[in-house]
Amino acid sequence: MATSGQVDVSFELINRISQYSGRQAINRLRFLAQAYPTISLSAYELALEAIVQSTWDIPLYKETLFAYNRIAAANNLRLLNANQNWIDLTQNHINLALARLENDLKHHTTNCIKDGIRTSYQELGKHYRKVGDLGNAHRAFSKAREQATTALHAAQLSLAALDLSFDAENFKLAQSHAAKAQGALDTLVGSLELKAAKTKASSTGSSGVDTQDPTEKDIQRWTDRVHLVNALTSLAHGEFGRATNYFLKVRPEVGEKSGGGGELLATANDIAIYATLCGLAHFDRQQLKSRLIDNLEFRAMLDSQPQLRQILNLFRENKYGQVFEYLQSSQMIYQTDVYLAGQNERLMMMIQERAIGQYFGSFSRARLTKASEVFGWPQEMLEQRLVGSIRAGHLAAKLDLDQDLLLAQRPSPRADLLRKLPADAHQILLDSNAALFRLNLIAHDLAVRDTNSSSSSSSSSSATLLFPPPPPAPAPASSSETPDHSQ
């Protein structure tokens, strides 16, 4: 029997996904069902409803139904029957729509109507995407892009291919399409600026505004979508620094259902969670304040989850125990998130390493008993983490377990100077030899003056050498080497 705590967590997990629609909702619900068996039946049932309402994907419906009934049978629960009426009706719609689209494509191809061919391939891509044939959908969008005649068409088709790769959860392909979409958007902006300049320079007095041209708001929405895709794919690949930078480029409107120009990829709440966790793992104290806490656009997302702002402030104030306690209590959310689940353990380790470095980096010596209270860890666990950080090279220090101290090891300025001295001396020698060589060339009249210079000062100082400078002088021999006097 589920406890009240489990019910609360289950409700929160389902409620997070209820804000999504279409393929994004289906993918998240199916992932939740696999990651959290306690609510797998509820998640699969909601996924079946979403498939029926928003797609014609019969194979996905049957696969999800099979997964539901397998779990139900294992727990001696009632099995679900297939909605045969929906399957038959949907199959009929698929056949009719495909025949019509293929006939249109054949007609436009026969008559060599380039714009019609592009439109037909684009509609075929949308059809295949709806039925779940993502391979044919990708091929159709690629052929449609080959027929694009304007920068607007290329940008729209690049964004369509981008959404398609996200449906397939192919994040490497999504990154590739994001780069293509960004390039297409840059070309579109350039063409619109050139068109506006020509219109302004013309003397006809016409406005020159094409109703089919995208507005500045449209381009901003598409650009935000590309930034969000780059952020999510970087997060899924564990590139937390890159993900944070892209999350901070996204406007809050992207987290709304009508703000992204397509299916919602991530809500404002989820973007705030992703950016906060990546920022904790990647930024130092000053960057947390300037780029997250004091960021006006990101503040709008933090306002929806005030506990995240509190966590950022606690992390900056060295109150790591409270931060780790919150992160531990939120593990169920992170482990059932399609983007965080694969990187959750590594992300938590990086946040803890960042906290260890920030705290102990402020002291020349630190008492372990006090530090264990700050981190909220038993002293034995803290010692193990410190040993790991020191061995990995993340912390320049040594442990004195007899005195329960961690002693920082900072190189002395004298040792640092002596270490750099040979290289600096060698560089000075090279510079001196080069200067003497140039003076010798000028003295023997082997340097050609620049007679085309506009000023006498520049002409007297600039010269083209007839011969290249000599190779760099060899590094001084070490004291262990003995010169050869055989000759």
Long-range contacts (C-beta under 8 A, 24 or more apart in sequence): 2-38, 6-38, 9-332, 10-36, 10-38, 10-39, 10-42, 12-333, 13-39, 13-332, 13-333, 13-336, 14-39, 14-42, 14-43, 14-46, 16-267, 16-269, 16-270, 16-333, 17-46, 19-257, 19-264, 19-267, 20-263, 20-264, 20-267, 21-50, 21-54, 21-257, 21-263, 21-264, 22-50, 22-54, 22-55, 22-263, 23-54, 23-55, 23-166, 23-167, 23-263, 24-166, 24-263, 24-264, 24-265, 25-50, 25-54, 26-50, 26-51, 26-54, 26-55, 26-60, 27-167, 27-169, 27-338, 28-338, 30-64, 30-67, 31-336, 31-338, 31-341, 32-336, 33-67, 35-335, 35-336, 35-341, 36-332, 36-335, 36-336, 37-71, 40-71, 41-68, 41-71, 41-72, 41-77, 44-68, 44-71, 45-80, 48-80, 52-83, 52-86, 55-130, 55-131, 55-132, 56-90, 56-93, 56-94, 56-130, 56-131, 56-132, 57-130, 57-131, 57-132, 58-87, 58-90, 58-91, 58-94, 58-131, 58-132, 59-132, 60-132, 61-86, 61-87, 94-131, 97-127, 98-127, 101-127, 114-147, 114-149, 115-147, 115-149, 117-147, 118-144, 118-147, 118-148, 118-149, 118-153, 119-144, 121-147, 122-157, 122-160, 125-160, 125-164, 126-160, 129-164, 129-167, 134-164, 134-167, 134-168, 137-164, 138-164, 138-165, 150-191, 151-184, 151-187, 151-188, 151-190, 151-191, 152-188, 152-212, 152-213, 152-214, 154-184, 154-187, 154-188, 155-181, 155-184, 155-185, 155-187, 155-188, 155-222, 158-183, 158-184, 158-185, 159-222, 159-225, 159-226, 159-261, 159-262, 162-225, 162-226, 162-229, 163-262, 163-263, 166-229, 166-265, 169-338, 171-232, 171-233, 171-236, 171-237, 172-233, 172-237, 174-229, 174-233, 175-229, 175-230, 175-233, 175-234, 177-229, 178-226, 178-229, 178-230, 178-233, 181-222, 181-226, 182-223, 182-226, 185-219, 185-222, 185-223, 185-226, 188-214, 188-219, 189-219, 218-261, 220-251, 221-253, 221-254, 221-259, 221-260, 221-261, 222-261, 224-249, 224-250, 224-251, 224-253, 224-254, 224-259, 224-260, 225-254, 225-260, 225-261, 225-262, 225-265, 228-254, 228-260, 228-265, 228-266, 228-271, 229-265, 231-271, 231-274, 232-265, 232-266, 232-274, 232-339, 235-274, 235-278, 235-339, 235-340, 235-343, 236-339, 236-342, 236-343, 238-342, 238-343, 238-346, 240-278, 240-281, 240-282, 240-343, 240-347, 240-350, 241-278, 241-282, 243-274, 243-278, 244-275, 244-278, 244-279, 244-282, 244-283, 244-291, 247-271, 247-274, 247-275, 247-278, 248-275, 248-291, 248-292, 248-295, 248-297, 248-298, 251-297, 252-297, 252-300, 252-301, 255-301, 268-300, 268-301, 268-304, 269-301, 269-304, 269-305, 270-337, 271-301, 272-298, 272-301, 272-302, 272-304, 272-305, 272-308, 273-305, 273-308, 273-333, 273-340, 274-339, 274-340, 275-301, 276-302, 276-308, 276-311, 276-312, 277-334, 277-340, 277-347, 277-351, 278-347, 279-312, 280-311, 280-312, 280-315, 280-323, 280-351, 280-354, 281-347, 281-350, 281-351, 281-354, 282-350, 282-354, 284-354, 284-358, 285-316, 285-358, 288-312, 288-315, 288-316, 289-316, 315-355, 318-358, 318-359, 318-374, 319-374, 320-355, 320-359, 320-374, 320-375, 320-376, 321-373, 321-374, 321-375, 321-376, 322-376, 323-351, 323-355, 324-352, 324-355, 324-375, 324-376, 324-377, 325-376, 327-351, 352-385, 353-389, 353-394, 356-385, 356-386, 356-389, 356-394, 356-395, 357-389, 357-394, 357-395, 360-386, 360-395, 360-397, 360-406, 360-408, 361-395, 361-408, 363-406, 363-408, 364-407, 364-408, 364-410, 365-405, 365-406, 365-407, 365-408, 366-405, 366-406, 367-404, 367-405, 368-404, 368-405, 368-406, 369-404, 371-406, 379-404, 425-476, 426-475, 426-476, 429-473, 429-476, 430-472, 430-473, 433-470, 433-472, 433-473, 434-469, 437-469, 437-470, 438-465, 438-469, 441-465, 441-466, 441-467
